[in-house]
């Protein structure tokens, strides 16, 4: 028997097949994102992970432990983005407006490429305590702490007309982290518009809304 509780052919496990613990962590965020903590079933998560349901108890103790392991996994996923935003904030070779535009575009692209992460954050942040508080402290606050210096630079320079860095951060992330919902709304409200590249279109729209236009030079 393998660690996933299913009989496997003799020989080594294929390198591209995750072990039981990792398989559960990879599968669970989508279920928590789609159904919320209470409605996400352990058996359904285990079935998607192609492991035995009892491995949730073996590796995590219970569903709460699996949820916390997902938070830790998503923290690790966010680490490269946090480092990239920190570097962008400190980069003086690119002008401030260019760095702000890059930050918006980078965030939109990251959320588009990581639907499970954005869905998990969006759904779990609405959960009652302590889960909503855990998401705020471990996923949202670290992201805000690395993004706020660049946002504040934009505010101080008069490029961002909203004086509250936290408000700017929340507006940006609320818009950029839901391209699927935005696409559905746009398809209904503006059926004549293209449906592809929604993340890029949202990014461009937020850039135009939150950054003052570059003043035209007088002839």
MODELLER restraints for C-alpha pairs under 7 A, 6 or more apart:
rsr = mdl.restraints
at = mdl.atoms
rsr.add(forms.Gaussian(group=physical.xy_distance, feature=features.Distance(at['CA:1:A'], at['CA:7:A']), mean=4.53, stdev=0.5))
rsr.add(forms.Gaussian(group=physical.xy_distance, feature=features.Distance(at['CA:1:A'], at['CA:8:A']), mean=6.29, stdev=0.5))
rsr.add(forms.Gaussian(group=physical.xy_distance, feature=features.Distance(at['CA:2:A'], at['CA:8:A']), mean=6.11, stdev=0.5))
rsr.add(forms.Gaussian(group=physical.xy_distance, feature=features.Distance(at['CA:3:A'], at['CA:20:A']), mean=6.09, stdev=0.5))
rsr.add(forms.Gaussian(group=physical.xy_distance, feature=features.Distance(at['CA:4:A'], at['CA:20:A']), mean=5.07, stdev=0.5))
rsr.add(forms.Gaussian(group=physical.xy_distance, feature=features.Distance(at['CA:4:A'], at['CA:51:A']), mean=4.39, stdev=0.5))
rsr.add(forms.Gaussian(group=physical.xy_distance, feature=features.Distance(at['CA:4:A'], at['CA:52:A']), mean=5.41, stdev=0.5))
rsr.add(forms.Gaussian(group=physical.xy_distance, feature=features.Distance(at['CA:4:A'], at['CA:55:A']), mean=6.95, stdev=0.5))
rsr.add(forms.Gaussian(group=physical.xy_distance, feature=features.Distance(at['CA:5:A'], at['CA:51:A']), mean=6.34, stdev=0.5))
rsr.add(forms.Gaussian(group=physical.xy_distance, feature=features.Distance(at['CA:5:A'], at['CA:52:A']), mean=5.15, stdev=0.5))
rsr.add(forms.Gaussian(group=physical.xy_distance, feature=features.Distance(at['CA:20:A'], at['CA:51:A']), mean=6.10, stdev=0.5))
rsr.add(forms.Gaussian(group=physical.xy_distance, feature=features.Distance(at['CA:21:A'], at['CA:59:A']), mean=6.24, stdev=0.5))
rsr.add(forms.Gaussian(group=physical.xy_distance, feature=features.Distance(at['CA:23:A'], at['CA:49:A']), mean=5.16, stdev=0.5))
rsr.add(forms.Gaussian(group=physical.xy_distance, feature=features.Distance(at['CA:24:A'], at['CA:45:A']), mean=6.92, stdev=0.5))
rsr.add(forms.Gaussian(group=physical.xy_distance, feature=features.Distance(at['CA:24:A'], at['CA:46:A']), mean=6.40, stdev=0.5))
rsr.add(forms.Gaussian(group=physical.xy_distance, feature=features.Distance(at['CA:24:A'], at['CA:49:A']), mean=5.39, stdev=0.5))
rsr.add(forms.Gaussian(group=physical.xy_distance, feature=features.Distance(at['CA:25:A'], at['CA:69:A']), mean=6.86, stdev=0.5))
rsr.add(forms.Gaussian(group=physical.xy_distance, feature=features.Distance(at['CA:25:A'], at['CA:70:A']), mean=5.73, stdev=0.5))
rsr.add(forms.Gaussian(group=physical.xy_distance, feature=features.Distance(at['CA:27:A'], at['CA:45:A']), mean=6.29, stdev=0.5))
rsr.add(forms.Gaussian(group=physical.xy_distance, feature=features.Distance(at['CA:27:A'], at['CA:48:A']), mean=6.28, stdev=0.5))
rsr.add(forms.Gaussian(group=physical.xy_distance, feature=features.Distance(at['CA:27:A'], at['CA:49:A']), mean=5.48, stdev=0.5))
rsr.add(forms.Gaussian(group=physical.xy_distance, feature=features.Distance(at['CA:28:A'], at['CA:45:A']), mean=5.70, stdev=0.5))
rsr.add(forms.Gaussian(group=physical.xy_distance, feature=features.Distance(at['CA:29:A'], at['CA:70:A']), mean=6.35, stdev=0.5))
rsr.add(forms.Gaussian(group=physical.xy_distance, feature=features.Distance(at['CA:29:A'], at['CA:116:A']), mean=5.91, stdev=0.5))
rsr.add(forms.Gaussian(group=physical.xy_distance, feature=features.Distance(at['CA:29:A'], at['CA:120:A']), mean=5.81, stdev=0.5))
rsr.add(forms.Gaussian(group=physical.xy_distance, feature=features.Distance(at['CA:30:A'], at['CA:116:A']), mean=5.27, stdev=0.5))
rsr.add(forms.Gaussian(group=physical.xy_distance, feature=features.Distance(at['CA:30:A'], at['CA:120:A']), mean=6.88, stdev=0.5))
rsr.add(forms.Gaussian(group=physical.xy_distance, feature=features.Distance(at['CA:31:A'], at['CA:40:A']), mean=5.67, stdev=0.5))
rsr.add(forms.Gaussian(group=physical.xy_distance, feature=features.Distance(at['CA:31:A'], at['CA:45:A']), mean=6.74, stdev=0.5))
rsr.add(forms.Gaussian(group=physical.xy_distance, feature=features.Distance(at['CA:32:A'], at['CA:40:A']), mean=5.71, stdev=0.5))
rsr.add(forms.Gaussian(group=physical.xy_distance, feature=features.Distance(at['CA:32:A'], at['CA:120:A']), mean=6.26, stdev=0.5))
rsr.add(forms.Gaussian(group=physical.xy_distance, feature=features.Distance(at['CA:33:A'], at['CA:119:A']), mean=4.86, stdev=0.5))
rsr.add(forms.Gaussian(group=physical.xy_distance, feature=features.Distance(at['CA:33:A'], at['CA:120:A']), mean=4.29, stdev=0.5))
rsr.add(forms.Gaussian(group=physical.xy_distance, feature=features.Distance(at['CA:33:A'], at['CA:123:A']), mean=5.41, stdev=0.5))
rsr.add(forms.Gaussian(group=physical.xy_distance, feature=features.Distance(at['CA:36:A'], at['CA:123:A']), mean=6.36, stdev=0.5))
rsr.add(forms.Gaussian(group=physical.xy_distance, feature=features.Distance(at['CA:36:A'], at['CA:124:A']), mean=6.88, stdev=0.5))
rsr.add(forms.Gaussian(group=physical.xy_distance, feature=features.Distance(at['CA:42:A'], at['CA:53:A']), mean=6.48, stdev=0.5))
rsr.add(forms.Gaussian(group=physical.xy_distance, feature=features.Distance(at['CA:42:A'], at['CA:63:A']), mean=6.77, stdev=0.5))
rsr.add(forms.Gaussian(group=physical.xy_distance, feature=features.Distance(at['CA:43:A'], at['CA:53:A']), mean=5.37, stdev=0.5))
rsr.add(forms.Gaussian(group=physical.xy_distance, feature=features.Distance(at['CA:46:A'], at['CA:52:A']), mean=6.01, stdev=0.5))
rsr.add(forms.Gaussian(group=physical.xy_distance, feature=features.Distance(at['CA:46:A'], at['CA:53:A']), mean=5.13, stdev=0.5))
rsr.add(forms.Gaussian(group=physical.xy_distance, feature=features.Distance(at['CA:56:A'], at['CA:62:A']), mean=6.07, stdev=0.5))
rsr.add(forms.Gaussian(group=physical.xy_distance, feature=features.Distance(at['CA:56:A'], at['CA:63:A']), mean=6.94, stdev=0.5))
rsr.add(forms.Gaussian(group=physical.xy_distance, feature=features.Distance(at['CA:56:A'], at['CA:66:A']), mean=6.90, stdev=0.5))
rsr.add(forms.Gaussian(group=physical.xy_distance, feature=features.Distance(at['CA:60:A'], at['CA:66:A']), mean=5.36, stdev=0.5))
rsr.add(forms.Gaussian(group=physical.xy_distance, feature=features.Distance(at['CA:74:A'], at['CA:117:A']), mean=6.53, stdev=0.5))
rsr.add(forms.Gaussian(group=physical.xy_distance, feature=features.Distance(at['CA:75:A'], at['CA:139:A']), mean=6.31, stdev=0.5))
rsr.add(forms.Gaussian(group=physical.xy_distance, feature=features.Distance(at['CA:82:A'], at['CA:143:A']), mean=6.32, stdev=0.5))
rsr.add(forms.Gaussian(group=physical.xy_distance, feature=features.Distance(at['CA:82:A'], at['CA:146:A']), mean=6.31, stdev=0.5))
rsr.add(forms.Gaussian(group=physical.xy_distance, feature=features.Distance(at['CA:85:A'], at['CA:103:A']), mean=6.87, stdev=0.5))
rsr.add(forms.Gaussian(group=physical.xy_distance, feature=features.Distance(at['CA:85:A'], at['CA:146:A']), mean=6.35, stdev=0.5))
rsr.add(forms.Gaussian(group=physical.xy_distance, feature=features.Distance(at['CA:85:A'], at['CA:147:A']), mean=6.37, stdev=0.5))
rsr.add(forms.Gaussian(group=physical.xy_distance, feature=features.Distance(at['CA:86:A'], at['CA:146:A']), mean=5.64, stdev=0.5))
rsr.add(forms.Gaussian(group=physical.xy_distance, feature=features.Distance(at['CA:88:A'], at['CA:99:A']), mean=6.40, stdev=0.5))
rsr.add(forms.Gaussian(group=physical.xy_distance, feature=features.Distance(at['CA:89:A'], at['CA:149:A']), mean=6.81, stdev=0.5))
rsr.add(forms.Gaussian(group=physical.xy_distance, feature=features.Distance(at['CA:89:A'], at['CA:150:A']), mean=5.10, stdev=0.5))
rsr.add(forms.Gaussian(group=physical.xy_distance, feature=features.Distance(at['CA:101:A'], at['CA:207:A']), mean=6.46, stdev=0.5))
rsr.add(forms.Gaussian(group=physical.xy_distance, feature=features.Distance(at['CA:104:A'], at['CA:203:A']), mean=6.16, stdev=0.5))
rsr.add(forms.Gaussian(group=physical.xy_distance, feature=features.Distance(at['CA:105:A'], at['CA:203:A']), mean=5.66, stdev=0.5))
rsr.add(forms.Gaussian(group=physical.xy_distance, feature=features.Distance(at['CA:108:A'], at['CA:176:A']), mean=5.14, stdev=0.5))
rsr.add(forms.Gaussian(group=physical.xy_distance, feature=features.Distance(at['CA:108:A'], at['CA:177:A']), mean=6.94, stdev=0.5))
rsr.add(forms.Gaussian(group=physical.xy_distance, feature=features.Distance(at['CA:108:A'], at['CA:199:A']), mean=5.83, stdev=0.5))
rsr.add(forms.Gaussian(group=physical.xy_distance, feature=features.Distance(at['CA:108:A'], at['CA:203:A']), mean=6.00, stdev=0.5))
rsr.add(forms.Gaussian(group=physical.xy_distance, feature=features.Distance(at['CA:109:A'], at['CA:199:A']), mean=6.80, stdev=0.5))
rsr.add(forms.Gaussian(group=physical.xy_distance, feature=features.Distance(at['CA:111:A'], at['CA:118:A']), mean=6.00, stdev=0.5))
rsr.add(forms.Gaussian(group=physical.xy_distance, feature=features.Distance(at['CA:111:A'], at['CA:176:A']), mean=7.00, stdev=0.5))
rsr.add(forms.Gaussian(group=physical.xy_distance, feature=features.Distance(at['CA:111:A'], at['CA:177:A']), mean=5.47, stdev=0.5))
rsr.add(forms.Gaussian(group=physical.xy_distance, feature=features.Distance(at['CA:112:A'], at['CA:179:A']), mean=6.89, stdev=0.5))
rsr.add(forms.Gaussian(group=physical.xy_distance, feature=features.Distance(at['CA:112:A'], at['CA:199:A']), mean=6.47, stdev=0.5))
rsr.add(forms.Gaussian(group=physical.xy_distance, feature=features.Distance(at['CA:118:A'], at['CA:177:A']), mean=5.79, stdev=0.5))
rsr.add(forms.Gaussian(group=physical.xy_distance, feature=features.Distance(at['CA:121:A'], at['CA:135:A']), mean=6.73, stdev=0.5))
rsr.add(forms.Gaussian(group=physical.xy_distance, feature=features.Distance(at['CA:124:A'], at['CA:131:A']), mean=6.63, stdev=0.5))
rsr.add(forms.Gaussian(group=physical.xy_distance, feature=features.Distance(at['CA:124:A'], at['CA:132:A']), mean=5.76, stdev=0.5))
rsr.add(forms.Gaussian(group=physical.xy_distance, feature=features.Distance(at['CA:124:A'], at['CA:135:A']), mean=6.69, stdev=0.5))
rsr.add(forms.Gaussian(group=physical.xy_distance, feature=features.Distance(at['CA:125:A'], at['CA:132:A']), mean=4.38, stdev=0.5))
rsr.add(forms.Gaussian(group=physical.xy_distance, feature=features.Distance(at['CA:125:A'], at['CA:135:A']), mean=5.72, stdev=0.5))
rsr.add(forms.Gaussian(group=physical.xy_distance, feature=features.Distance(at['CA:125:A'], at['CA:136:A']), mean=6.70, stdev=0.5))
rsr.add(forms.Gaussian(group=physical.xy_distance, feature=features.Distance(at['CA:126:A'], at['CA:132:A']), mean=5.76, stdev=0.5))
rsr.add(forms.Gaussian(group=physical.xy_distance, feature=features.Distance(at['CA:144:A'], at['CA:169:A']), mean=6.81, stdev=0.5))
rsr.add(forms.Gaussian(group=physical.xy_distance, feature=features.Distance(at['CA:148:A'], at['CA:165:A']), mean=6.07, stdev=0.5))
rsr.add(forms.Gaussian(group=physical.xy_distance, feature=features.Distance(at['CA:151:A'], at['CA:165:A']), mean=5.98, stdev=0.5))
rsr.add(forms.Gaussian(group=physical.xy_distance, feature=features.Distance(at['CA:152:A'], at['CA:165:A']), mean=5.99, stdev=0.5))
rsr.add(forms.Gaussian(group=physical.xy_distance, feature=features.Distance(at['CA:154:A'], at['CA:160:A']), mean=5.34, stdev=0.5))
rsr.add(forms.Gaussian(group=physical.xy_distance, feature=features.Distance(at['CA:155:A'], at['CA:161:A']), mean=6.59, stdev=0.5))
rsr.add(forms.Gaussian(group=physical.xy_distance, feature=features.Distance(at['CA:155:A'], at['CA:162:A']), mean=6.98, stdev=0.5))
rsr.add(forms.Gaussian(group=physical.xy_distance, feature=features.Distance(at['CA:155:A'], at['CA:163:A']), mean=6.02, stdev=0.5))
rsr.add(forms.Gaussian(group=physical.xy_distance, feature=features.Distance(at['CA:159:A'], at['CA:211:A']), mean=5.42, stdev=0.5))
rsr.add(forms.Gaussian(group=physical.xy_distance, feature=features.Distance(at['CA:159:A'], at['CA:212:A']), mean=5.15, stdev=0.5))
rsr.add(forms.Gaussian(group=physical.xy_distance, feature=features.Distance(at['CA:160:A'], at['CA:210:A']), mean=5.78, stdev=0.5))
rsr.add(forms.Gaussian(group=physical.xy_distance, feature=features.Distance(at['CA:160:A'], at['CA:211:A']), mean=5.04, stdev=0.5))
rsr.add(forms.Gaussian(group=physical.xy_distance, feature=features.Distance(at['CA:160:A'], at['CA:212:A']), mean=6.19, stdev=0.5))
rsr.add(forms.Gaussian(group=physical.xy_distance, feature=features.Distance(at['CA:161:A'], at['CA:210:A']), mean=6.95, stdev=0.5))
rsr.add(forms.Gaussian(group=physical.xy_distance, feature=features.Distance(at['CA:161:A'], at['CA:212:A']), mean=7.00, stdev=0.5))
rsr.add(forms.Gaussian(group=physical.xy_distance, feature=features.Distance(at['CA:162:A'], at['CA:168:A']), mean=6.78, stdev=0.5))
rsr.add(forms.Gaussian(group=physical.xy_distance, feature=features.Distance(at['CA:176:A'], at['CA:202:A']), mean=6.68, stdev=0.5))
rsr.add(forms.Gaussian(group=physical.xy_distance, feature=features.Distance(at['CA:176:A'], at['CA:203:A']), mean=6.84, stdev=0.5))
rsr.add(forms.Gaussian(group=physical.xy_distance, feature=features.Distance(at['CA:179:A'], at['CA:198:A']), mean=6.31, stdev=0.5))
rsr.add(forms.Gaussian(group=physical.xy_distance, feature=features.Distance(at['CA:179:A'], at['CA:199:A']), mean=5.63, stdev=0.5))
rsr.add(forms.Gaussian(group=physical.xy_distance, feature=features.Distance(at['CA:183:A'], at['CA:195:A']), mean=6.68, stdev=0.5))
rsr.add(forms.Gaussian(group=physical.xy_distance, feature=features.Distance(at['CA:183:A'], at['CA:198:A']), mean=6.26, stdev=0.5))
rsr.add(forms.Gaussian(group=physical.xy_distance, feature=features.Distance(at['CA:187:A'], at['CA:195:A']), mean=6.95, stdev=0.5))
